[in-house]
Amino acid sequence: MLDNPKCRGSDTELFYDRVNWAKVAKICNGCPIVLECRMEFADDPYAFAGGMDPDRRYAWAREWRKPAPPARKVPGKGGRPRLTDETKREILRLWDEEGRGARAIALRLGIATSTASAYLKSNNRKRTEEQERELARRCAAAGSAMHRAKGEETTRNVLGLLGEGYSVKEVTALLGISFGHIYKIKREAAS
């Protein structure tokens, strides 16, 4: 988490209300960790952070993010990146043990959804329509139940999932709450 921001102690709601962004810009001006803040909130589509509104911050992040390291090429395979043995095992573990789909696996491992799908297909991992419906029902039920939860329970759920290694995007999808709410919980937990 970010250490010693100039905004510590400020009302976090200011950062999510466009009307107050001029005030917030003054708070961000001269902050010693403005770049770290900008990177931390690069994907937050709602908050003014790092001295920038979401649109400017998104453009900045696209331009300045480090490119991914070059993937190793597989001769004769059209230049697709090679999956390491560890990544292959993790794909199968997430599918079999955690019941995750190809898209969630790809998000978790930082690979293309098509790569995860192709590897699962090559290992005969396939769910029936009934299994897919049941998984969707369970995820929706879990997300709805957690979304309805108030206060400390929501905080425990968010911090628990983040502690287990889920990304903010995954927590957003699982709990059905906004990026802003998750970041607010993270900030409150850090202070």
N, C-alpha and C positions, 0 to 999 in steps of 0.2 A: 504494500500500500504506500501511498505517497506520504513523505515525511515533511513536516513544517510548511504546509501550503499557507499562503497569505490569507486564504478564505476560511481557514479553520475558525469555527465559532459562528460563521455566517449562516443565515437561514438557507438550507439547500434548495428550498422551493424557488428562490430567486433565480437559480441557474436553469430552471425549467420553464420559466414564464418569460416569453419574448418581450413583454412590456418592460421588464427589469434588466434587460441585457446591457443597456448603457451603463447602469450602476455596476453590474458584474464586470464589465470590461475594465472599469477603473480599479476594481479589486484585483483583477488578474494582472494589470499593468505593474511591472516590476517584481512579480512573484518569482522567487528563486527556482521554482520547479515547474515553470510554465510548459517546458517541452515534455517533461515526464507526464504532466497532466494531459497534455494534448495527445500523447500516445496512448495513455490509459483509457481515454474517452473517445478514441478515434472512431469507433463503431457505434457510438451512442447517437441516435438520430434526433434526440430531444434536447440535450443539455448544451448550454454555453459552457465551454471548458477549454482550458489552455489558451485563453485569450481569443477564442474563435467560436463563431456560431457553428452549428452542425454542418451546414453546406460547405463553408470555407474549410473546416477541419477535415471533412471527407475528401475534398480536393487535395488538401495538403497531404493527407495520409496516402492517397493514391500515388502522388508524385514522389514522396520521400520514403515510402516503405522499402525495405531492402528486398531485392528480388530473391526468390527462392534459389537455393544452390542448384546448380545444373544436375538434372537427373542422369543416372547412368543409363546408357542405351543398351538395348538387347539386340544384338545383331540379327537381322532377318525378321524382326518383329515390328517393323514400321517405326522404330525409334521410341516406343513406349517406355516409360520409366520402369525400372526393375524394382519389384517389391523385395525387401529383405526378408529373411526367414522369420525374424522377430515380428515384423509387420504382418506377415501371413498368419502366424500363430495368433496374433492379437485380433485380426479380422475374424477368424473362426471362433475365438473365445467370446468376443463381443456378440457374435451372432448366436452361438449355441447357449452360452451361460447367462448372458444379460438380455437376450431377446431383442437386440437392436437391429434395425434395418440398415440397408446399405448406405443410405444418406446420413444417418446418425453415426455410423462407423466412419464414413469418409470425413465428416466434420471432426470427429474425435481424433482421428489419426492424421489429418491434414493431407489427405489424398483425394483424388477425383472420385466422385460417386460412381462413375463408369468403371473405374479401376476396381473399386470394392465390389461392385456388382459382377464384373467379369470374373474376379477371383472366386467369389461365392458360387457362381454358376459352374466354374471349372471344377469345383469341389462338391458338386451336386447338392448345394445348400439351397433349398427352395421351400417356401411356405405355401400351404394351400390357401385358397381364398378365405376359407373359414378361419385358419390360423391368423391370417392378416387382419381380418375383422375383429377377432378376439384381442389381438395385440393393440389394435387401434382403440378398441373399447376400453381396455385396461389403462392405456396411456391417457385417454380422455378423462376417464373417471378419476385417475390419480391427479391429473392436472386440475380438474374442476374442484376436487376436494381440497387440494392445497391452495388453490386460488381463493376459495371461500374462507379459508382459515385467516384469522386476524392476528395482528401483533406478533407476539413472541413465537407462535407456532410457524408463521410465515418466515420469520427471521431464522429460526432453527432450520427450516427446510432449505432455505437459500444457502445459508452458511454450510450446512451439511453437504449439499450437492457440490458446492464450490470446493469444499474440503476433500471431497472424493475425486476431484479432478475434472468435473464437468466444466465446460466453458460457459461464459455468460450467455452466449447464444443458446446453448443446450438448456440451461436453467430457465431461460425465457420461454423456450418451447415447452419444456416439461411442466412448468408451473403456471404458464399463461399470464405472467405478469410482465411489466415493461422493463426495458433496460434501465430506465431511470430509477425505478423502484429497487432493482437489484443493486445498483451503484449506491443508492442512498443507504441501504442495509449494510453494504460493505464499509462505507464511510463511518456509519454509526458504530459498527463493531470495532473498527480500528481505533476509535477515540475513547 
